[in-house]
């Protein structure tokens, strides 16, 4: 007679839940998506429960792959307030890339067949999560400097300005009045193209820019203010030639240099379909 294997489904669910929660948190951190604990916990619990069905119902390799692919898609949609299918695909890829990296780290330190104690096992999960977060953060930093650099075209009353910009999913700044997304731009890049007297709000002098102040919070500055304007139009052009109309955008002017190396002079949020 063959050996009988006993599987404790509650322990299996707990392991899957912890790993899914870690991977979702890493995914949100790497892509700089808002992390809502209740949404993340719910998505992780759902993702940990569904695979338990394979303990009672057998599935072929193709069916299992389709089920796992759909499960990952549903989990990232449930965990994060994602806009557009492109951002969903990014989150889904990061989630499964993280799972692959974490699995490789666990396999390296604890190959199959070797017994491990409970304390060592949970410590190994944390090590795998930390290592995965570090590797994906490094990957994002390298990728961000290339594929996420765009040419930003601002149409202002005084002319057209083209500046290099970085698409930054961590920029979630919005105008408190209109709730429009804010593109942060170095002030010196656009000042020459703004009419005289626009800051003082002189009648007819602002050229339709509608100046306003935008509060923001950053490291070391809890009550910052950006001077914001509404340009005529804004477009972003990617390296592949695709143009994105940044409709409704507000420009937030900063005197701070955004990149010491000068590779970009504006931060564009992911409010539009990239």
N, C-alpha and C positions, 0 to 999 in steps of 0.2 A: 504493500500500500504506500502511496506517496505521502510525503509530509504535509501536514495541514498548517497553514499559516494563519495566525490570528492577527487581525488588524483592529486597533481601537480607533473607531471613527472620530470620537471626540478629540483624541490627541492629534489625529491627522488634521482635523479641522483647525485646531489651535495653531499648529505649525504653519498651515497654509495661510491662516488669518494674519499671523505676525509677519510672515514673509511678504504677503501681498500689501500689508500696511506700510512696511518699510519701502518696498519698491514704488508704491504710489507716492509716498512722501519724497523719495528721491526724484521721481519723474517730475513732480510739481516744482521741486527746488531747482532742478536743472533747467527746466523751461520757464522758471519764474512765474508759475501760475499761482493764483490765490489758493491757499490751503485752508479749507474749512474742516475742522476735526470731525464733525458729525458726518459730513458727506464722505470723507475719506474712510472713516470707520465702517459706514454702511456699505461702501463699495468693496472694501476688503472682506467684510463678512459675507457678502453675496458671492464674491469670487472664491472664497474658501469653501462655501457650502455646495456650489454646483458640481465641482469635480467629484464629490462624494458619491454621486450617482453611478460613477464607473465601478464602484465596489459591488453594486448589485446588478448592473446592466453592462454587458460587454459591448464594446464598440470597435470597429475596425480602425486601422491607422488613419485612413482618410477622414472618417467621421469624427474621430477624436481630435484630429488637427483642426477641422472646421469648427468644432465646438470650442476648442481652446482659443482659436483666433477670434471668434465672435464674443467669447467671454472677456477677453482682454479689451476689445472695442467697447463693450458695454461698461466695463469697470472704469475706464478713463473718462467716458462720458458721464458716468454717475459721480465720479470723484471731483471733477473740475468743471467750472463754468466756461466750457470751451466754445469758441465761436468759429464756425466754418469747418469744412471737412479737412482742410490742410492742417490745421492745428490738431485736429483729432488724430490724423495719421502720424504727426510728429509725436504726440503723446503716446500713441500705441506702440510706435517703434522704440521709443525710449524705454517704455515699460518692459517690453520683451528683451531689448538689449540688456537692460539691467538684470532681468531674470537669468539670462544666459551668463552674464559676468558673475553674478552671485553663485550660480550653480558651479561654475568653473572654480571659484575660490573655495567653495565647500568641498568639491571633489579633490582639490589639491591638498587640503589639510586633513581630510578624512575620506580616503578612498573607500568605495563600497566593500563590505565584507569585514571591515575592521570595527570592533565594538567601540562605542563612545558613551561616556556617562552623560547624564542629563545636564549637569552644569557645563560640561565642555560643549555639548551640542548647542545650548542657547548662547553661550559665548561665541561660538562659531557663527551663528546666525548674525550676531551683531558685528563681528569682524567682516563677514561677507557684505553686510549692508554698508558699513563704513568704507570698505574698499571699493565697492561698486559706485558709491556716491563720489568718491575722489576721482575715479577713472572717468566717469561720465561728466563731471565738472571740468576736468582738463580737456576732454573731447569737445565739450560745448564752447569753451573759451577759444580753442583753435578754430572750430567751425564758424563761430560767430564773426571772427575777424575777416572771413572770406565771403561765405555764401550769404551772410546777413548784412553786408554792406550794400547800400543803394545810393543812387543819385537823387537827391531831393530837389525838386523845382518849385520855387515859391513865386507866385505872381502877386506883386505888390504894386501899390499906386505909382511908385517911382521906377518900376522896371521889373525884370525877371532875375531871380537869383538862383543859381545852381550850386549846391553844396553837397559834399559827401555826408551820408548819414548812416547810423546804425539802427537796425530794427531790433528793439529791445523789449522783450516780453515782460521785463521787470518795470517798465514805465507804464503805470496804471493811473497816471495823473489825469484828472478831468476838471473841466471848468465847473465850479459849484453852481452856477446859474443855469447854464444851458446843458450841462452834463455832456458836453462835447469832449472828445479826446484831445489831449494836449501834446503837441510836438515841441520838445525842448530844443531851442536853437541858440547858439552863441550869438550874443547881441551884436558884436562887431561884424558879423557876416551879413546883416541886413540893414543896419542903421543908415547906410548911405542911400538906401532906396525907399526911405520913409519921408513923408512930407514934413516940413518944418512946423513946429508947434503942435504936433499930434499928441504929444504926451500931456500937454496942458489942457487938452480937450477943447481947443478953440473951435468956434463954429466953422464948419467946413474944412478945418485944417487936418482932421484925422483921416480924411480920404476914405471914410467908411470902415476904418480899422476897428472901431468899437473897443477902445482900450479898457482893460479891466485888470484887477489884481487876482492872482490865483494862489491860494495857500498851498503849501507843501511841507512835508516832513522828510528830513534826511538825517544821516548820521551826524550827530553833533549840532543839529539845527531843528528844533521841534516846532518852530513857528515861522518858517520861511515864507517869503512872498515872491512870486514871479510876476513881472509885468506881461500881460497877455494881449495879443492882437488877433483879429480875424482877417487873414489874407483873402485875396480875391479867389484864388484856387491853389491847390497843392497837389503835386503828383510825385510819385516815387517810381524810379526805374531800376529794375533788378538787372543783374549781370546777364540773365538770359534774354533780355530785351523786353520783358513783360512790364507794362506800366500799370500802376495801381493809383486810382483816383482817391485821394484822402479826403473824402467829402466831409464837410462840417468841422474840419480840423481848426484848432486854436493854436497859435504859435506862442509859446512861453519863452521869453527872452532871459537869458542868464549871462552874467559877466564871467562866470567860471569857465575855464577851458575844459571841455568834456573829455578830450583825449590828449595827454601830454605829447604823444607822438604825432598828433595832427591827422590821423587817418580818417576821422569823422568829426563833424562840428554840429551834429544834431542827433537827437534820440527820438526815434519814431516808435510809437506803441503798436502792438499787434491788434489794434481795434478793427482793422480792415482785413479782407480776405487775402492772405499772402500765399 
